[in-house]
Amino acid sequence: MPVSSISMKKEISRRAFLAGSAGALLMVSAPWAKATEGKPRLLHLDHTHTGEKLRVEYHDGRDFLPDALEEVAHFLRDFRSGEIHPIDPGVLDILWKLQNLVGQANHPYQVISGYRSPATNAKLRKRSNGVAKRSLHMQGKAIDVRLQGIDTKPLYLAARSLRCGGVGCYSKSRFIHLDTGRVRTWGS
């Protein structure tokens, strides 16, 4: 069956719309991205379970800072067991991009969970069906947070718009999950 010129025009128009929408989205996000290029990346973190606070410049605008990454790994350790594991710097970049996107660069993240040892993850799985068997927390590639000054749902929607990895919303517990895995979303 031949394709009509009307359906071809509709397909071309749909493609043009999608391409234009993608371009508009990039233009909207570009101002903050351009404004922060080459600048140091700083995060404020408050741990809800340990009471510890960390203000750290983890990137100097040119490269990641190894001493700062070690500080972050210690701060985001499995607070139940004390085990320390390297944290994927991409997790920090997601946090940094998100706080800049929502205009809260000077507000601290409240950290609920960073690294989790396999033993801790297994214990949490027994108590909750919201804990993945192969959680990226066990690889230092995930974090659960709140951001002071932003409600959970708008923070979740902003994080989703970054398309930087997995984003989960846990509205009842008032936090979002961020990871450097494939792009996917869940929760409400």
C-alpha positions in Angstrom: 0.0 0.0 0.0 1.6 3.3 -1.1 2.2 6.0 1.6 0.1 9.0 0.9 1.7 12.4 0.7 -0.6 13.5 3.7 0.8 10.8 6.0 4.4 11.6 4.8 3.8 15.3 5.6 2.4 14.3 9.0 5.5 12.2 9.7 7.8 15.0 8.6 5.9 17.5 10.7 6.1 15.2 13.7 9.8 14.8 13.2 10.3 18.5 12.8 8.3 19.1 16.0 10.3 16.6 18.0 13.6 18.0 16.7 12.4 21.5 17.5 11.3 20.4 21.0 14.7 18.8 21.7 16.4 22.0 20.5 14.2 24.1 22.7 15.0 21.9 25.7 18.7 22.2 25.1 18.3 26.0 24.8 16.4 26.1 28.1 19.1 24.1 29.9 22.1 25.7 28.2 22.2 28.9 30.2 23.0 27.3 33.5 25.2 24.7 31.8 27.2 27.3 30.0 27.4 29.6 33.1 29.0 26.7 35.1 31.4 25.4 32.5 35.0 25.4 33.8 33.9 26.5 37.3 34.6 24.5 40.5 31.9 22.1 41.5 30.9 22.3 45.2 28.3 20.2 47.1 26.8 20.6 50.6 25.8 17.3 52.1 24.1 16.6 55.4 23.8 12.9 56.4 20.4 12.2 58.0 21.6 9.1 59.9 25.1 10.1 61.1 24.5 13.9 61.6 27.7 14.6 59.7 27.9 17.5 57.4 30.3 17.9 54.4 30.9 20.9 52.2 33.3 19.8 49.5 34.7 21.1 46.2 35.1 17.8 44.4 36.0 19.2 41.0 38.2 22.3 40.3 36.6 23.1 36.9 39.2 21.1 35.1 39.3 17.7 36.9 38.1 15.7 39.8 40.0 16.2 43.1 41.2 12.8 44.5 41.4 14.0 48.1 37.8 15.3 47.9 36.6 12.0 46.3 38.1 10.2 49.3 36.3 12.5 51.7 33.0 11.9 49.8 33.6 8.1 49.9 34.1 8.3 53.7 31.0 10.5 54.1 28.8 8.3 52.0 30.1 5.0 53.6 27.7 2.3 54.7 26.8 3.9 58.0 25.5 0.6 59.3 28.7 -1.3 58.8 31.3 1.4 58.5 32.4 0.0 55.1 33.9 2.6 52.7 33.6 2.2 48.9 34.6 4.7 46.1 31.7 6.8 44.9 31.2 7.2 41.1 32.0 10.9 40.5 29.1 10.8 38.0 26.8 10.6 41.0 28.3 13.8 42.3 27.9 15.5 38.9 24.2 14.5 38.8 23.7 16.1 42.3 25.6 19.2 41.1 23.7 19.5 37.9 20.4 19.0 39.7 21.0 21.7 42.3 22.0 24.2 39.6 19.0 23.3 37.5 16.5 23.9 40.4 18.4 27.1 41.5 19.4 25.7 44.9 23.2 25.6 44.6 23.7 26.9 48.2 21.3 24.5 49.9 22.4 21.2 51.3 21.3 17.8 50.2 20.0 15.6 53.0 21.6 12.2 52.3 19.5 9.2 53.3 21.7 6.5 51.7 25.0 6.4 49.7 27.1 3.3 49.5 25.5 0.1 50.9 27.5 -3.1 51.4 26.0 -6.3 50.0 25.2 -7.5 53.6 23.4 -4.2 54.4 21.5 -4.4 51.1 20.4 -7.9 51.8 19.1 -7.0 55.3 17.2 -4.0 53.8 15.7 -6.2 51.1 14.2 -8.5 53.8 12.4 -5.5 55.4 11.3 -3.6 52.2 10.3 -4.5 48.7 11.7 -1.1 47.5 15.3 -2.4 47.7 16.8 -3.9 44.5 18.7 -7.2 44.7 21.5 -5.8 42.5 21.2 -2.2 43.8 23.7 0.3 42.3 24.2 1.5 45.9 26.4 -1.5 46.3 28.7 -0.2 43.6 28.9 3.4 44.8 26.8 4.4 41.8 23.6 5.6 43.6 22.4 8.0 46.3 19.1 8.7 48.0 18.6 12.4 48.8 16.3 15.3 49.6 17.2 18.9 48.7 16.4 21.6 51.2 13.9 24.0 49.8 12.5 21.7 47.1 9.5 19.3 47.5 10.1 15.7 46.5 7.9 15.6 43.3 9.4 18.8 41.7 12.9 17.6 42.5 12.1 14.2 40.9 10.7 15.8 37.8 13.8 18.1 37.5 16.1 15.1 38.0 14.2 13.1 35.3 14.7 16.0 32.9 18.5 15.7 33.2 18.3 12.1 31.7 21.6 11.3 33.4 20.7 7.8 34.8 18.1 6.2 37.0 15.7 8.4 39.0 13.2 7.1 41.5 10.6 9.0 43.6 9.7 7.9 47.1 7.0 10.5 48.0 5.9 8.9 51.2 9.4 8.9 52.5 10.2 12.2 50.9 13.3 11.4 49.0 14.5 10.7 45.5 17.0 8.0 44.3 19.6 9.0 41.7 22.1 6.7 40.0 24.5 6.5 37.1 22.9 3.5 35.5 20.8 3.5 32.4 18.2 6.2 32.0 15.0 4.9 33.7 12.4 6.3 36.1 10.0 4.9 38.7 7.8 6.0 41.6 5.3 8.7 42.1 
